[in-house]
Amino acid sequence: MRPGRRGGGGRTRAASSLARSKEQHVAEPASAQTLHRLDASLKGLCYTTEMEGSSNTVASLPSPHDTTDAPPLLDRCLSSSPIWKRRVFEWAITFYTIKDVGEYFRIFPDVGRPFQSKDEADKAIDRYLTERKNLTMGIGLSEVDKIIQKCRFFPDGTKKRLKAGQAIDKRRDTTYQLVQAVVYKYNDHHKLFGDSAYEVKDVLGEPPLWEEDNCRMYMHMNFTAKTKGRDDLFFAEVTYVSGDAALAVNCCCIVKSFDNGPCFACGTTMKHPSDGIAYSGARRNGSYCLPFGSGPVRVTWCPDEDSDEEVERLRSLFGGARATARVPLEA
């Protein structure tokens, strides 16, 4: 009889514990329960990224143009494969590599045809840079003049410091190239081809790189994209995975100008989806902005100096004698 009584007492305690658990769950605010479910969903769908070699299967999805109802989470999460990031500092170019649903690797900025492996894509980037290198750089110059030339010019001979009103080379606009990769993934994910496929029209501002208390880094961005007969405003959340070598697109969707989803980090000009079900950054706690961004490199030591003044200032900085002629590759 004693073992039976002990067993009955165990069942009573288990039932009591279960009841208390239910009471605590009921007492929890509905908004908190929603966030917990959101976190669980995002962990299951958005942060499991395929790094290389496995297949990328996309289910049949509703049309992205149908905004009558909020699309399911899977419809907005483009993280089934990452965006690989490769920053070439000497050139101030960041290359973004994606794998499409056909298992081919594509690179932004464009370096040529689609590639069959990540290794082949990396070699194509190296070849792209080698073919564009200006072989006359440094020839016939003193060591100081070589340093000055590297300070003022990229390896292809392009001048680093832009003139007033001069547009940046799109290859070196890091944010624009990232958005290009995101939009390609969006088209690929939704099976949008030809006239139905979106093209990047404009990136609305330089998105800051935020870091949350859990050391997760992410960016929120707005951009416009066009397709046949329409322009749309988009929101995207991009999260860093595997350090800063790869990124996951947790959310990419069309938003309206009146959308105002919750975010503790971005300013009021950033448009987040009002339903707030497909992005997670800065929803539960404050974030802080890192002191560096992902945008294009702009060398702007003295915006009012002309080329001769710039050369002489650099020569003085590096301890060289006054020049008798201009440094080559003047732009």
C-alpha positions in Angstrom: 0.0 0.0 0.0 2.9 2.4 0.8 4.2 2.3 -2.8 0.8 3.0 -4.0 0.4 6.0 -1.8 3.8 7.3 -2.9 2.8 6.9 -6.6 -0.5 8.7 -5.9 1.4 11.5 -4.2 3.7 11.8 -7.2 0.8 12.1 -9.6 -0.8 14.7 -7.3 2.4 16.8 -7.3 2.8 16.5 -11.1 -0.8 17.6 -11.6 -0.3 20.5 -9.2 2.9 21.5 -11.1 1.0 21.3 -14.5 -1.8 23.5 -13.1 0.7 26.1 -11.9 2.4 26.1 -15.3 -1.0 26.7 -17.0 -1.8 29.5 -14.6 1.5 31.2 -15.3 1.0 30.8 -19.0 -2.5 32.3 -18.9 -1.3 35.1 -16.6 1.4 36.1 -19.2 0.4 39.1 -21.3 -0.8 38.1 -24.8 1.8 40.3 -26.4 4.6 38.5 -24.6 3.1 35.1 -25.7 3.0 36.3 -29.3 6.7 37.4 -29.1 7.7 34.0 -27.7 5.9 32.2 -30.5 7.5 34.6 -33.0 10.9 33.9 -31.6 10.3 30.1 -31.8 9.1 30.4 -35.4 12.1 32.6 -36.4 14.6 30.2 -34.9 13.0 27.3 -36.8 12.8 29.1 -40.2 15.1 32.1 -40.5 18.3 31.2 -38.8 18.8 27.7 -40.2 20.9 28.6 -43.2 22.4 26.2 -45.8 26.1 27.0 -46.0 27.0 24.9 -49.0 26.2 21.7 -50.9 22.6 20.9 -49.8 19.5 21.4 -52.0 17.4 24.5 -51.8 13.7 23.6 -52.3 11.1 26.3 -52.5 7.5 25.4 -51.9 4.6 26.8 -53.9 3.9 30.3 -52.6 1.2 32.9 -53.0 1.8 35.9 -55.2 3.8 38.6 -53.5 1.5 41.2 -55.1 -1.4 39.9 -53.1 -1.4 42.2 -50.1 -5.0 41.6 -49.0 -3.8 39.3 -46.2 -0.4 39.1 -44.4 1.6 36.3 -46.1 2.9 33.5 -44.1 6.3 33.7 -42.4 7.9 31.3 -44.9 6.8 33.6 -47.7 8.9 36.5 -46.3 12.0 34.6 -45.1 14.6 34.2 -47.8 17.2 32.4 -45.6 17.1 28.9 -47.1 20.6 29.7 -48.4 22.9 32.6 -47.2 24.4 35.5 -49.0 28.1 35.1 -48.9 30.0 38.3 -48.3 33.6 39.0 -49.5 35.1 42.4 -48.9 38.2 43.3 -51.0 39.5 46.4 -49.1 42.1 47.4 -51.6 39.4 47.8 -54.2 36.7 49.0 -51.8 34.3 46.4 -53.4 32.2 44.0 -51.5 31.1 41.0 -53.5 27.8 39.2 -52.6 27.4 35.6 -53.8 24.0 33.7 -53.7 22.9 30.3 -54.8 19.7 30.3 -56.8 17.0 27.6 -56.8 18.7 26.0 -59.8 21.9 25.4 -57.7 23.9 28.0 -59.6 26.0 30.7 -57.9 25.6 34.3 -58.9 27.7 37.3 -57.8 26.9 41.0 -57.2 28.4 43.1 -58.7 28.2 40.9 -61.8 31.5 39.2 -62.7 30.1 36.9 -65.4 28.0 33.9 -66.0 26.5 31.8 -63.2 28.9 29.3 -61.6 28.5 25.7 -60.5 30.3 26.0 -57.2 31.3 28.5 -54.5 34.9 27.8 -55.2 34.4 28.6 -58.9 32.6 31.8 -58.0 35.5 32.9 -55.7 38.0 32.2 -58.5 35.8 34.3 -60.9 36.1 37.2 -58.5 39.9 36.9 -58.4 40.0 36.8 -62.2 37.6 39.8 -62.5 40.0 41.9 -60.3 43.1 40.8 -62.0 41.8 41.6 -65.5 40.9 45.2 -64.4 44.1 46.0 -62.6 46.1 48.9 -64.1 49.5 47.5 -64.7 51.1 50.9 -65.2 50.6 51.9 -61.6 53.9 52.4 -59.7 56.1 52.3 -62.8 58.9 54.8 -62.7 57.8 56.3 -59.3 59.8 56.7 -56.1 58.6 54.7 -53.0 56.9 57.8 -51.6 55.1 58.5 -54.9 53.9 54.9 -55.0 52.4 55.3 -51.5 50.8 58.6 -52.6 49.4 56.9 -55.7 47.9 54.1 -53.6 46.3 56.6 -51.3 44.6 58.4 -54.2 43.7 55.7 -56.6 42.2 52.2 -56.6 44.2 49.4 -58.4 42.2 50.0 -61.6 43.2 53.6 -61.7 40.0 55.1 -60.5 40.4 58.1 -58.2 39.2 57.4 -54.6 38.0 60.9 -53.7 34.9 61.9 -55.5 34.4 65.4 -56.8 31.4 67.4 -55.6 28.2 66.0 -57.1 30.0 63.0 -58.7 28.1 59.7 -58.4 29.8 56.8 -56.9 30.7 53.8 -59.0 27.9 51.3 -58.5 30.4 48.5 -58.1 31.6 50.2 -54.9 28.2 51.0 -53.5 28.0 48.2 -51.0 24.4 48.7 -50.0 23.2 48.9 -53.6 24.9 45.6 -54.4 23.5 43.9 -51.3 20.0 45.1 -52.3 20.6 43.7 -55.8 21.3 40.3 -54.2 18.3 40.5 -51.9 16.0 41.4 -54.8 17.4 38.5 -57.0 16.7 36.1 -54.1 13.2 37.6 -53.8 12.4 37.0 -57.5 13.9 33.6 -57.3 11.9 32.7 -54.2 8.6 33.8 -55.7 9.4 32.5 -59.2 9.2 35.9 -60.8 10.9 36.0 -64.2 11.0 38.3 -67.3 8.6 41.2 -67.1 7.3 40.0 -63.7 10.8 40.2 -62.0 11.7 43.2 -59.9 14.7 45.5 -60.6 16.2 47.7 -58.0 15.2 51.3 -58.5 16.5 53.2 -55.4 18.0 52.4 -52.0 16.4 54.8 -49.4 19.3 55.9 -47.3 22.3 54.1 -45.8 21.0 51.3 -43.4 22.9 51.3 -40.1 24.3 48.1 -38.8 22.7 47.3 -35.4 23.8 44.9 -32.7 21.5 43.6 -30.0 22.3 42.6 -26.5 22.7 39.0 -27.6 25.5 40.1 -30.0 23.3 39.4 -33.1 24.0 41.9 -35.8 21.4 42.9 -38.4 20.2 45.7 -40.7 16.8 47.0 -41.6 16.5 48.6 -45.0 13.9 50.2 -47.3 14.3 50.3 -51.0 12.1 50.7 -54.1 12.0 48.1 -56.9 10.1 48.2 -60.2 8.5 45.6 -62.4 6.3 46.0 -65.4 3.6 48.5 -64.7 4.4 49.1 -61.0 6.9 50.4 -58.4 6.8 49.1 -54.9 8.4 50.0 -51.6 10.2 47.1 -49.8 11.4 46.3 -46.3 14.2 43.8 -45.6 15.9 42.5 -42.5 19.3 41.1 -43.1 21.1 39.3 -40.3 24.8 38.4 -40.0 25.6 34.7 -39.6 28.9 32.9 -39.4 30.6 36.1 -38.2 30.4 38.6 -41.0 31.2 36.2 -43.8 27.5 35.5 -44.6 24.1 37.0 -44.2 20.6 35.7 -44.0 17.5 37.5 -45.4 15.1 37.0 -42.6 12.4 39.1 -44.1 11.8 40.8 -47.5 8.3 42.1 -48.3 6.3 44.9 -49.9 5.3 47.6 -47.5 3.1 50.7 -47.7 4.0 54.2 -46.8 1.6 54.1 -43.8 3.1 50.9 -42.3 4.6 51.4 -38.8 5.7 48.0 -37.4 7.4 48.0 -33.9 11.2 48.6 -33.8 13.3 50.0 -30.9 16.3 50.8 -33.2 15.3 52.4 -36.5 14.0 56.0 -36.8 10.5 56.9 -37.8 11.4 57.2 -41.5 12.1 53.4 -41.8 8.9 51.6 -42.8 8.5 48.2 -41.1 5.6 45.8 -41.9 2.7 46.7 -39.6 1.9 43.1 -38.7 5.4 42.7 -37.5 5.3 38.9 -37.8 8.3 38.3 -40.0 11.2 40.3 -38.6 12.8 40.1 -35.2 15.5 42.8 -34.8 14.9 45.4 -32.0 11.5 44.1 -31.1 12.1 43.2 -27.5 15.0 45.4 -26.4 17.0 48.4 -27.4 19.8 48.0 -29.9 22.8 50.2 -30.5 24.3 51.2 -33.8 27.9 50.2 -34.5 30.3 53.1 -35.3 30.9 51.8 -38.8 28.6 51.1 -41.7 28.5 48.9 -44.7 28.4 51.7 -47.3 30.8 52.7 -50.0 34.3 53.9 -49.2 34.6 57.6 -49.8 38.1 59.2 -49.2 37.4 62.8 -48.3 40.4 64.2 -46.5 40.1 67.8 -47.6 37.1 68.4 -50.0 38.3 71.8 -51.0 41.8 71.0 -52.1 42.8 70.5 -55.7 44.9 67.7 -57.0 48.2 69.5 -56.6 47.5 70.4 -53.0 46.4 66.9 -52.3 49.7 65.4 -53.6 51.8 67.9 -51.8 50.0 67.4 -48.5 50.5 63.6 -48.8 54.1 64.0 -49.7 54.7 66.1 -46.6 52.8 63.5 -44.5 55.0 60.7 -45.8 58.3 62.7 -45.6 59.0 63.0 -49.3 60.7 65.8 -51.2 58.6 68.3 -53.1 57.4 66.9 -56.4 58.7 68.2 -59.7 55.8 66.6 -61.6 52.4 65.3 -60.9 51.8 61.7 -59.8 50.6 59.7 -62.8 46.9 58.6 -63.2 45.6 62.0 -62.5 41.8 61.9 -62.8 
